[in-house]
Amino acid sequence: MAHPGPTRQPTGAHLGRREVVNLAVAAAVMAYLVVTLLGLRSRPDVDLWLHLRIGEFLRQGGQFGHGPDPFVALADRPYVPSQWLADVLGAWTYGAGGLVAVEWLRLGCVVSLAALLVAACRLRGGAVPAAAAALTGTVATSAGWGERPQLLGFVFLALTSVAWWRSWQSGRPPWLLIPLTWVWACVHGSWVTGVGLGAAMVVAIALDRPPLRDRLPRMAAVPVLSVAAAAATPLGPRLLLDPFEVSSALTGKVNEWQHPSAGNVLMWLVVLAAAAAAVRLKRTGRLSLGRLALCLGAIVLAVWMVRLIAVGAIVIAPVLAESLSRATPRATTTPRVTRPEGLIWAGAVVAVLVGGGILAAQPRPAPVATAVSADLGAAPSQTHVMTAPELSGWLLWTHPNLIPLRDLRSEIYSPAVGAAYEAAYAAKPGWQAYLTAHDVQLVVIETQSRLSRALAGDTAWVQRAHDTNYVVWQRIQPAGS
């Protein structure tokens, strides 16, 4: 499937009145949707508290892997703090300005992600098509906008996309991605997606850009050396296996590591965007093997795993921008951003910062009522607690003197340990013996859960505190009595 000779795409130096209006509408819609999506959750991501606890522990000189896990009782595998840089940054941000500062950090990441998607799309299409494609890609990443290192990983991936599309046009290898990967590997395990995108782009360039084939060895060196850079981080070569070990431990157990459901709107957004891009490029005679591979890759990512939907969105957005444009941009040109275009996007950024800043300043309710938290704070130090999974990180952050049996780091528990915990949590036969064996003195659990109902019928336990969603049960008879 040969790619036709490059045709010149208007660089946007002379936007007509209609294009300016369309661009303004697209930018306004993007700003509105970003602010709206940011405000959908009234509480921070449940993982935030665990990352803050880890970051503060590392800031204070703590280390993992030397002796028992410092946080929980059941861990029987060492924890690799592969997100140490992001966790330390998050803890420092919280210490400097509290939860409001963390929300501003989140807002900055979302704005950066959207801006980089616009930049990548602008490399492949005119101002209005790029805006439409970036809008699609930005919305499709929204499930990953939690206060987590993963969000910063998406920013790095969008920056990687910009770098590779510039290389597609210029023929110069994106050497800057090598040190970028070193930083990325200290932030989140998604650095492997950047290496994967680089490998895919090298293949696409080999298929679609014959004049650049003599430069392919140098381009191919970028993803290879990026892996070497990840191995040279403070965690060393063991970091290379960590993303795959975590994936193996969580696949099939946690929703974001499972296949999306048939009703997942964001998955369909990516799938339809990729299909539409392929169809439009085919109709205009511009569908090359490289572009087809990127379209198919985005679809596979979106349907394979919930957390990869955003990756597929970032991959497909520039291709969609090209398909929506009337012609393929000439390889050697870099689009010029006119003053009207720049002002429109600057206005959109200001609107998002204002709207998002108002949201960031809003009070965020704690996962449990103040009275329940105060009651837990009065418990003796080193008390073993079984807690609802979504509360474990908050418990570690707010009451570090208590010891949960388990937290959200599923990779540090062997399958047998995890299965036994889950059976007891579901109040299956033998749950009393399990709590006794692990010296559990407090249980913080959903009010309507099976275990809560079972505890209500056991004279060894008494309700200590409760709110609308959770109840605290305390053992009143010594374990084993």
N, C-alpha and C positions, 0 to 999 in steps of 0.2 A: 504494500500500500504506500505508494510514493507520495511524498509531500510536495505540493506545487511550489513553484518559486515564490519567494516572499513578496507580498504586496504591501504597499505603503499604507499605513494607518495614520489618520490625522492625529497629531500629537496633542491636540487640545489647545493649540496656540490661539485659535480663534473660535471660541464657543459662541454659538448663536444664542439668541434670546430664549428660544425653546429649550436648548440644551441647558442653559443656566437655570431655567425654571425646573426642569426635570431633575437636575442635580440637586437643587435646593430641596425639592420634595423628598428625594431619596435620603439625603443627609438628615432632614428633619425626622423622617420616619425611623431612621436608624437611631438617632438620639432618643426619640420617644421610647422605642422598644428597649434600648439598653437600660434606660432609667426604670422602665416598668419591670423588666426582668430582674434588675437588681433589687427591687423592692418586694419581690414575691415572698421571700422568707422573712419572717419577723425575728427569727433566732439565727445565730451563727451556725455554720456547719458543725456537726457533732465532732468531727475530727480536729477542729481547731484547738480544743482544750488539751488534747493529747500532744499535739505538736508544740503548744506553748510549754507544757510540762517537760518535754524532751529538750526543747531549746534552753529553758532555764537550767535544767540539770547539766547540760553541756557547758553553758556559760559559767557555771560555778565550778567547773573542772571535773565533773563527773565523767565516768567512762562506762561503756557497755562491753560485755564479753569477758569481764574479769569477775568470776564468781557468779552467784545467783543474780537474777534480774533485780534491779533496784526498785521496781515499781509493783510487781505483781507476784503472787504466790505460786502459780501453776506453770510458769514458763519453763520449758525443758529444752529449749533451743536458744542459742545466742541471738541477740538482736543486733543487726547491722544498721547503724544510723546513717543510711544512705542519703537522707535529706537534711543533713546536719546544718548546712549553711542557711537554708531557708528557715529551719526551726530556730536557729539562733537569731536570725534577722527578725522573725516573728516575735520571739520573746523580748528582744530589745525594743521593738516597736511598741509592744504592749506596755513595757516598763516605762517608755517615754511618754505615752499618751493614752494608755488604756485601750479599751475596745474600740473607741472612736478612731484612734490612730490605725488600728488594724483594718477597720473598715475603709479608711482612706487608702491604705496600701492595696487593699482589694480593688478599690475603684481605679487606682492608677494602673493596675495590671489589666483590668478590663479595657480601659481606654487605650492602653498601649497595644493590646491584642487587636482591637478594632482598627487602630491606625495602621498597624503593620499589614493587616489584611487588605486595607485600602491601597497601601503602597504596592503590595504584591500584585493585586488585581490591576492596578494602574500600569504596571509594566507590560501587561498582556492585552489591554484594551483601552478604549476611550474613557473619558471622564464619567459619563453616565453609565455605560455598561460596567465599569469597574465599581461604581457605587452600588449598583444592583447586586453584583456578585459578592461584594464585601458584606453587604447587608445580609444576604443569605448565609454566608459563612459565619458571620458574627452571631446571628441568632442560633445557628446550629451548634455552636460551642457553649451555649448558655448553661447547660446542665453542669458544666465544669467550673462555674464561677464561684465556687465556695471558697471560704477563707483557708485555703490549703496550698501547699507547695505545688500541687498539680496545676493550678492556675498559672503560676509563673512558668511552669514547663510548657504550657500552651503558648505563652509569649515567646519563649525561646524557639519553639517550632515555627511560629509565624515569621520570626526573624530569619530563621534558616530558609524558609520558603522564599523570602525576598532575596537572600543572598544567591540562591541557586538560580532563580529566574534572571537575575542580573548576569550570572555566568552564562546562562543560555544565550543571552543577547551578545555579551562581550567576548565570550570565549576564554575569559580569565578565571582560573580556579579560585573558589572562595576560601582562601587560606585562613581568613579570620575565623572561620567556623571551628578550627582546631582548638584555639584557646577558649572560644565560646563553649565548646563541648566540655572542656575541663570545668568551667564554672557550672554549666548545666548539670553535670554529673554530681556535683556537690549539692544541688538543689532538689533534684527529683529524678526518679528512675526513667522518666520519659525521654531521657537523652537518647535512648536506643531508637526512638522514632525519628529523631533527627538524622541519625546514621542511616536508617532505612530510607528516609526521604532522599538523602544524598545519593545512595546507591541507585534508587529508582530514577533520579534525575540524570545520573551518568548514563544509564541505559537509554533513557528517552533522548538524550542528546546524541548518543551513538546512532539511534534509529532515525532521528529527524534532522540532524545538522551535520551532513557529510563533511562540510568544510572544516568542522572542528574535530574530526576524528583523530587527527594527529596530536591533539591536546588531551585526548581521553586518559592516557596514563597519569598525567598530572592531576586531572580532575578526580580520577578514581583514587588517587592517593589521599584525598581529603577525608572521605569517610573512614579509610583505613587508619590514618593518623589520628582521626577523632577518637577511634576506639582506644588507641594507644594513650591518648590524652586522658581518657576516662580512667584507664588503668594506673595513671600517674597521680591521681588524686590522693589525699591523705589516707583514704581507706585501702588503697592499693588494688592489685588485680582482682581481689575477691569482689570488688564492686561490679565487675563485668557479669557475674552470674546472679547478682542480687535481684535485678528486675524479673528474671525468669523464675527464680526460686519463690519470689513473692507471688507471681502470677500462678505458679503451680499450686501454692498453698490456698489461694483465694478463689480460683476459678471454680464456678459451680456453687460457691458458698455465699458470696456477697453479690448483691444485685448488679453493681457496676462492672463486675467481672464476668457476668453472664451474657448470653445472647439477648439482644433487645427483643421485647415483645412485639407482636404484630401491630400493636397500637401505638408504638413509640413514634411520636410526631417528628422528633428531631432526626431519627434514623431515616424516615421517609423523605425528609427535606434534603438530606445528603444524597440519597439514592436518586431522587427525582432530578436534583441539580446535575448529578453526574450523567444521568441518562439524557437529560435535555442538552447538556453540553455536547455529548457524543453525536446526538441526532443533528443538531444545528451545524456542527463542524462537518458532518457527512454531507449535509445538503449543500453547503457552500464549497465543497471540495477541499476542505482543510483538515480532514480527520486523518492524521498520521498514526503510525503504530505507537509512537511515543505518547501522544496525547490519549490514544485509546487505552494504553496501559495505565495511565494516570487515572482515567475515568473508572476503569474496572477496579483498580486498587482502592479508590475511594469507596466504591460500593462494598467491596469485601470488608474493608475496615468498619464501615458503618453497620453491617449486618452481623459481624463476627462478635463484637463485644460492646457493651454500653459505653465504657470509658473510651473506646476508640472512635465513637461517632464524631467527637470534636476533631480528632486527628484527620478523619476523612474529610471533614468540612474544610480544614485548612489546606489540605492537598488539592481539593477540587475547585476552590474559589478562583484562583487565577485562570484555570482552564475555562471555567464558566464565563469569566470576563471576556476572554478571547472569543468564545463562541457567540456572545451577545454583540460583539463588535462587527462591523461590516467587513473588516479585512484584518488579516494578521499583521501585527506591527513589524516593521522592518527590523531585522536582527540587530543592526548596529545603532539604532536610535534609542535614546532614553526620552520618555515623554516629558514634555515641559508642562509644569503646572502653572496655569495662568492665575492672575490676581483674583478674578472672580471665584475660580475653583478653590484657591487657597483660603479666601475669606469665608466661603461657605463651610469648608471643613473646620476652620478655626471656630466659627460660630457653633457648629455641632459639638465640638469638644467643650467649649465653654458651657453650653447647655447641659451636657452630661455631667460636667464637674459641679455645676450648681445644683442640678437635681439630685445627683448621687451624693453630693456633700450634705444636702438636707437629710437624705436617708441615713447617711453615716452618723449624723448627730442624734438620730432618734434613739431613745432608751431601748435597750435590748433586754427582754426578760430573761432571767436565769432559767435553766432547764427545770428546776424545782423551786417551790415556794421558799421564801426567806426562812420561815419557821422550820421547814424540813432541813434546810442547809445548816441552820443554827443547831438543830438537834444532832446532826451528824458531827458537827464540830465539837460537841461535848463528849463524844465517844472516846474511850481510852486510846492512846497511841498504839499503833501496830495491830489494831483490831482487824481481823479478817472479814471481808465484806463480799457477798455475792450481789452483783448489781446488774441492772438492765444494761445491755451492751452500749446503747447510745449515751448512757450516763457515765461510763467508766472513765473517759477522758476528763470530763468535768470533775469527777470525784478526785482524780489524781491531781488536777490543777488546784482545786479549791480546798481540798482536805488531804494534803500530801502525807499526813501522819497515819492515814488509814491504808490498808493493803487490800485492794481488790483481788479476787482470785484470778480474774482474767480481764484483759482490755481489748482494744480494737486491733492490736498487732497480731493477726491470726497466724502469721508465719512463724511465730516463736513457740507455737504449741504443736506437739506431734498429733497425728490423727486420733490416737487413742485418748490422749488427754482432752482434746477438743470434743470428742464424741461423749465422753463421760460427763463433761461439764454441761453440754447441751441436753443430755438426758435428765440430769438433775434439775436444770433450769426449767425443763418442761414438766417437772413433777412426775416423772416416770418412776415405776417401782424401784425402791432403793434410794430415793432422794434424801430421806432422813439420815441414812448411814453415810451418804456422801458428804452432807453438810457437817456431820459429826467428825468424820475422818479428817476434814480440812479445817476444823476448829472455826467454823463460820459463826460469828456472833451477831452479825447484822445482815439483813437482806433488804436491798432497796430495789423495788420491782414495780412493774405496772400494776395498778390497782385491780384490774380485771384479769390478770394472768392466771394460769392454772396453778402456778406455784404459790401465788398469793392466796388463792382459795384453799390450797392444801395447808398452808401455814395457819390460816384462820381456824382450821379444825384440829390443830395440834396443840396440846396444852403446854408444850415446851416453849412455845413462842407467843409473844404478845405484841400487839400493834403499838409502835412508839410514836409515830408521827405520820402525817399524810397530807396530800394536797389533791387537786383534781385528778392528776394523772398517776402519781406514784405514792407508794406506802412504804414505810420503814418498819420492818419486823425485827424484834430483838429476842435473842434466846434468853429465857429466864431460868432454865434448868441447866446445870453443868453438862457439858458434852459427855455422853456415855452414861448418864444417870438413868 
